[in-house]
Amino acid sequence: MVDGPDPVSRALRAAPPDQLVEAADQAIRAVLGASRTEVLIADYRINGLWPVLDQELGSSVAGEAAAQRCFSSQRPVLAADEGGCRVFLPMSVWGDRVGVLVIELPGAPGPEVEERAVDIAGALAVALRAADRETDRYRRARRRERLSMAAELQWELLPGRSVTHPAFHLAGQLEPAYTVGGDHFDWSLDGDRLTVTVLNGDGTGLAASLMTVTTVNAMRNARRSGGGLAEQAELASDTLHYQHRGRRYVSTLLLELDAATGEVRAVDAGSPHVLRLRGGTVEPIALDQQLPLGMFAEARYDLQEFALLPGDRLFVVSDGVWAARPTGGEPYGERAMARAMRSTRLQPATEAVGTVMRELHAYHADSDLRDDAVVVCLDWHGVRGRDAG
């Protein structure tokens, strides 16, 4: 009989935050009889997995098919090896994918061992998320180059990169990952109310990032005080106008989904675009644009409403996607965006945002993006999906 995951959980709670992977390694060896473990962390672009314990492995692990398959599918993957078996386990927290835990065992695990290994990977993911507040070790592992100061602020501000709920899946991606300036996304779940915001920052670099930090925190302040979408937009707008007197402003789309009914409230304060994929048809959601946040003093904002059907997918993109124009080329626009959206029909939201970003890079002939770009994908499963969970 193999011990349960509690010894590993106790070891994680007792370990210093920068020594979690070593504590997990020792406990997993003792509990599961493993010969070796490794923790692979997803990088900022979500296109590689990088080792924490044995960093000399480098990019050889990042391209390993079994690890990538585990990370993409969010399911355990078993790979037979000479004299044993390697088990690849997804590490995620509420659907936010952290990386992959690799456990080398003397033979293929039975159902009980595999189930307990899954629990261990989940416990380690939660611990790593918490440790990020206390140590830089895991952040260093996931960055492949130095972040700009603007990007450092943006990544600190993000709520996560995906979240899973019985009624919906939500994911977002930010590019260029290491130099992003003002574009951003934010979300929060409170009961059946999911609030999502996408910002198209004004300008570039640190100045744009500082404006985004102010805008996001003003909206959070209103939301955490019980304010609805209109109040969130108005407080952020007044805060920005007080600072910049209308010389600078931030285009923002605010959405609030009732996860139980699919009803969506919206405040469209500028340029982010929202499109719906229903079946194989892509169409823009027509919203009346109101003033960007911060343009005028005491601006007031009106709510608009639309409804989702079970199975609907929403994409929200910033101007860095919609209006992207490679040198000498046409803007990316609705036609290219619709083609990219349709190609994601069989993918989960976490993979769909990456697909759209890859299509955007291909549109630029794989040259660096000339503007910040945000893609957010929301799948609403409906009440039946909620009940199934």
C-alpha positions in Angstrom: 0.0 0.0 0.0 1.3 3.4 -1.0 1.0 6.3 1.5 -1.5 9.0 0.5 -0.5 12.5 -0.6 -0.5 14.0 2.9 3.2 13.4 3.6 4.0 15.4 0.4 1.5 18.2 1.4 3.2 18.4 4.9 6.6 18.5 3.3 5.5 21.4 1.0 4.0 23.3 4.0 7.2 22.9 6.0 9.6 23.8 3.2 11.0 27.4 2.6 9.3 28.9 -0.5 12.5 28.7 -2.6 13.0 25.0 -1.8 9.5 23.6 -2.7 10.8 21.5 -5.6 13.5 19.9 -3.5 11.1 19.1 -0.7 8.6 17.7 -3.2 11.4 15.6 -4.8 12.4 14.0 -1.5 8.8 13.4 -0.4 7.7 11.9 -3.7 10.7 9.5 -3.7 9.7 8.3 -0.3 5.9 8.1 -0.9 5.8 6.7 -4.4 9.2 5.0 -4.6 10.3 7.3 -7.4 13.9 7.3 -8.6 13.8 10.9 -9.9 11.4 13.9 -10.3 11.5 17.1 -12.3 9.4 20.2 -12.3 8.9 21.9 -15.7 7.7 25.5 -15.7 5.9 27.1 -18.6 7.6 30.2 -19.9 5.9 33.6 -20.5 5.1 32.8 -24.1 3.6 29.4 -23.2 5.7 27.8 -25.9 8.2 26.0 -23.8 8.6 24.0 -20.5 11.8 24.6 -18.5 13.3 22.5 -15.7 13.7 23.9 -12.2 15.7 21.1 -10.5 18.2 20.3 -13.3 18.5 23.5 -15.3 21.3 22.0 -17.3 18.7 20.0 -19.2 17.7 23.3 -20.8 15.7 23.4 -24.0 16.0 19.6 -24.5 13.1 19.2 -22.1 11.2 22.1 -23.6 10.7 20.2 -26.8 9.9 16.8 -25.3 6.7 15.6 -26.9 5.3 13.8 -23.8 5.7 16.9 -21.6 4.1 19.2 -24.2 1.2 16.7 -24.8 0.6 16.6 -21.0 0.6 20.4 -20.8 -1.7 20.9 -23.7 -4.2 18.2 -22.9 -4.0 18.7 -19.1 -4.0 14.9 -18.7 -1.4 12.5 -17.3 0.9 11.0 -19.9 2.9 7.8 -19.4 6.1 7.2 -21.3 7.8 3.8 -21.0 11.5 4.0 -20.5 14.3 1.5 -20.1 13.8 -0.1 -16.7 10.9 2.1 -15.8 8.2 4.6 -16.6 8.1 8.4 -16.6 4.8 9.9 -15.6 4.0 13.4 -16.8 1.4 15.2 -14.7 -0.2 18.6 -15.3 0.3 21.2 -12.6 -2.6 23.7 -12.7 -4.5 26.0 -10.2 -8.2 26.5 -11.0 -7.4 25.9 -14.6 -4.3 28.2 -14.7 -1.5 26.1 -16.2 1.7 26.3 -14.2 3.7 23.5 -15.8 4.3 19.7 -15.6 5.6 17.4 -12.9 7.7 14.5 -14.1 8.0 11.4 -11.9 10.2 8.5 -12.8 8.9 5.2 -11.4 10.4 1.6 -11.6 7.3 0.5 -13.5 4.0 1.6 -14.9 1.8 2.9 -12.1 -1.5 1.3 -11.2 -4.7 3.4 -11.0 -4.2 4.2 -7.2 -0.7 5.4 -7.6 -1.6 7.5 -10.7 -4.5 9.1 -8.9 -2.3 10.0 -5.9 0.4 11.3 -8.3 -2.2 13.6 -9.8 -3.1 14.9 -6.3 0.5 15.5 -5.6 0.9 17.5 -8.8 -2.1 19.6 -7.9 -0.8 20.3 -4.4 2.6 21.3 -5.8 1.0 23.7 -8.3 -0.9 25.5 -5.5 2.3 25.7 -3.4 4.3 27.1 -6.4 1.6 29.7 -7.0 1.7 30.8 -3.4 5.6 30.8 -3.3 5.7 33.3 -6.2 5.0 36.0 -3.6 8.0 35.1 -1.5 10.8 34.1 -4.0 11.9 34.9 -7.5 13.2 31.4 -8.2 10.3 30.2 -10.2 9.8 33.5 -12.1 13.4 33.3 -13.2 12.8 29.7 -14.5 9.9 30.9 -16.7 11.6 33.8 -18.3 13.9 33.1 -21.3 15.1 36.7 -21.6 15.1 39.9 -19.5 11.7 41.6 -19.2 11.4 45.3 -19.9 10.3 47.4 -16.9 6.9 47.9 -18.5 6.5 44.2 -19.0 7.5 43.5 -15.4 4.7 45.7 -14.2 2.2 44.1 -16.6 3.0 40.5 -15.6 2.7 41.4 -11.9 -0.7 42.9 -12.6 -2.2 39.9 -14.4 -4.8 37.8 -12.5 -3.5 34.6 -14.2 -3.6 33.3 -17.7 -6.6 31.0 -17.6 -9.4 29.9 -15.2 -11.7 26.9 -15.4 -15.3 26.9 -14.0 -18.2 24.4 -14.5 -20.0 27.0 -16.5 -17.1 28.6 -18.5 -13.5 28.5 -19.5 -11.5 31.7 -19.8 -8.0 32.3 -21.0 -5.8 35.3 -22.1 -2.5 35.9 -23.7 -0.3 39.0 -23.8 2.4 39.7 -26.5 5.1 40.6 -27.0 5.7 38.8 -23.7 9.0 40.4 -22.7 8.4 44.0 -23.9 4.6 44.5 -23.6 3.7 48.1 -22.7 0.1 49.2 -22.1 -2.3 46.5 -23.3 -3.7 44.3 -20.6 -6.5 42.0 -19.4 -8.1 41.4 -16.0 -10.8 39.3 -14.6 -12.5 38.3 -11.3 -15.1 35.7 -10.3 -17.6 36.4 -7.5 -20.4 33.8 -7.3 -22.1 33.7 -10.7 -20.6 37.1 -11.7 -17.5 37.0 -13.9 -16.0 40.4 -14.7 -13.6 40.6 -17.6 -11.8 43.8 -18.8 -9.4 44.3 -21.8 -7.4 47.4 -22.1 -5.8 49.0 -25.1 -3.1 51.1 -23.5 -2.2 54.6 -24.7 1.4 54.9 -25.9 4.3 52.5 -25.4 6.8 51.5 -22.8 6.8 52.4 -19.1 4.5 55.4 -19.4 1.8 53.2 -21.0 2.3 50.5 -18.4 1.9 53.0 -15.5 -1.4 54.2 -16.9 -2.6 50.7 -17.2 -1.6 49.9 -13.6 -3.6 53.0 -12.5 -6.6 52.0 -14.6 -6.8 48.4 -13.5 -6.4 49.2 -9.9 -9.1 51.9 -10.0 -11.5 49.4 -11.6 -10.6 46.8 -9.0 -11.1 49.3 -6.2 -14.7 50.1 -7.5 -15.4 46.4 -8.1 -14.1 45.3 -4.6 -16.3 48.0 -3.1 -19.4 46.5 -4.7 -19.6 48.8 -7.7 -21.0 47.6 -11.0 -19.4 48.0 -14.5 -20.5 51.6 -14.9 -19.0 52.6 -11.6 -15.8 50.8 -12.3 -15.4 52.6 -15.6 -16.4 56.0 -14.1 -13.9 55.7 -11.2 -11.1 54.7 -13.5 -12.0 57.5 -15.9 -12.1 60.1 -13.2 -8.8 58.9 -11.7 -7.0 59.1 -15.1 -8.5 62.5 -15.9 -7.3 63.9 -12.6 -3.8 62.8 -13.4 -3.6 63.7 -17.1 -6.4 66.2 -17.6 -7.5 64.5 -20.8 -4.2 64.5 -22.5 -3.9 60.7 -22.1 -6.6 58.1 -21.9 -7.2 54.3 -22.1 -9.5 52.4 -24.4 -11.2 49.7 -22.4 -13.9 47.1 -22.8 -15.6 45.9 -19.6 -17.8 42.7 -19.6 -19.8 41.1 -16.9 -21.1 37.6 -17.5 -23.9 36.0 -15.4 -22.4 32.5 -15.5 -25.8 30.9 -14.7 -27.8 32.5 -17.5 -25.3 33.6 -20.2 -26.5 37.2 -20.0 -23.6 39.7 -20.6 -23.5 43.4 -19.6 -20.9 45.5 -21.3 -19.3 49.0 -21.3 -17.5 49.7 -24.5 -15.1 52.6 -23.7 -12.9 52.5 -26.8 -11.2 50.2 -29.2 -11.0 46.5 -28.0 -13.2 44.4 -30.2 -15.4 41.4 -29.2 -16.4 38.7 -31.6 -18.6 35.6 -31.1 -18.0 32.1 -32.6 -21.3 30.3 -32.7 -21.1 26.9 -34.5 -19.0 27.8 -37.5 -20.1 31.4 -37.8 -18.0 34.4 -36.6 -19.7 37.7 -36.1 -18.7 40.9 -34.2 -20.8 41.9 -31.2 -22.2 45.4 -32.1 -21.7 47.7 -29.1 -22.0 51.5 -29.0 -18.6 52.9 -28.4 -18.4 55.4 -25.6 -15.6 57.7 -24.5 -12.2 56.2 -23.6 -11.5 56.3 -19.9 -9.9 59.6 -18.8 -10.7 61.7 -21.8 -13.2 64.0 -20.0 -14.0 64.9 -16.4 -17.0 63.1 -14.8 -17.7 61.0 -17.8 -20.7 58.7 -17.3 -21.1 55.3 -18.9 -24.1 53.3 -20.0 -24.5 49.5 -19.9 -25.4 47.4 -22.9 -26.5 43.8 -22.9 -26.3 40.7 -25.1 -26.8 37.0 -24.5 -24.7 33.9 -25.0 -26.0 30.5 -25.9 -24.4 27.3 -24.5 -21.3 26.5 -26.6 -20.7 30.1 -27.6 -17.1 31.3 -27.7 -16.2 35.0 -27.3 -12.9 36.5 -28.4 -11.8 40.0 -27.2 -8.8 41.5 -28.9 -7.0 44.7 -28.6 -6.0 47.0 -31.5 -2.6 45.3 -31.6 -4.5 42.3 -33.1 -7.4 43.9 -34.9 -5.4 46.8 -36.5 -2.1 45.0 -36.9 -0.4 46.0 -40.1 2.9 44.5 -41.2 5.1 46.7 -43.3 3.4 47.3 -46.6 0.4 45.0 -45.7 -3.3 45.3 -45.0 -4.6 45.5 -41.4 -5.3 42.1 -39.8 -9.0 43.0 -39.4 -12.2 41.0 -39.2 -11.6 38.5 -42.1 -8.3 37.3 -40.8 -9.5 37.2 -37.2 -12.6 35.2 -38.2 -10.4 32.7 -40.0 -8.2 32.3 -37.0 -11.2 31.9 -34.7 -12.8 29.2 -36.8 -9.5 27.2 -36.7 -9.8 27.0 -32.9 -13.2 25.3 -32.8 -11.9 22.0 -31.5 -9.4 23.6 -29.0 -9.9 24.6 -25.4 -9.7 28.3 -24.6 -6.2 27.9 -23.3 -5.0 26.6 -26.6 -7.2 28.9 -28.7 -5.5 32.1 -27.5 -2.2 30.7 -28.5 -3.5 29.7 -31.9 -4.7 33.2 -32.6 -1.4 34.7 -31.5 0.5 32.3 -33.7 -1.7 33.3 -36.7 -1.0 36.9 -35.9 2.8 36.3 -35.8 2.5 34.4 -39.1 0.6 37.4 -40.6 3.6 39.5 -39.7 5.8 36.9 -41.4 7.1 35.9 -37.9 8.7 39.4 -37.4 8.3 41.1 -34.0 4.9 42.6 -33.4 4.9 46.3 -33.9 2.2 46.9 -31.2 1.1 45.3 -28.0 -1.5 42.6 -28.5 -4.1 41.0 -26.2 -6.3 38.0 -26.9 -8.9 36.8 -24.4 -11.1 33.8 -25.1 -14.3 33.0 -23.1 -16.3 29.8 -23.6 -19.7 29.6 -22.0 -20.9 26.1 -21.5 -24.3 27.0 -20.0 -26.3 25.5 -17.2 -25.9 22.0 -18.5 -22.1 22.3 -18.3 -22.4 23.7 -14.8 -24.6 20.8 -13.7 -22.2 18.3 -15.3 -19.3 19.7 -13.2 
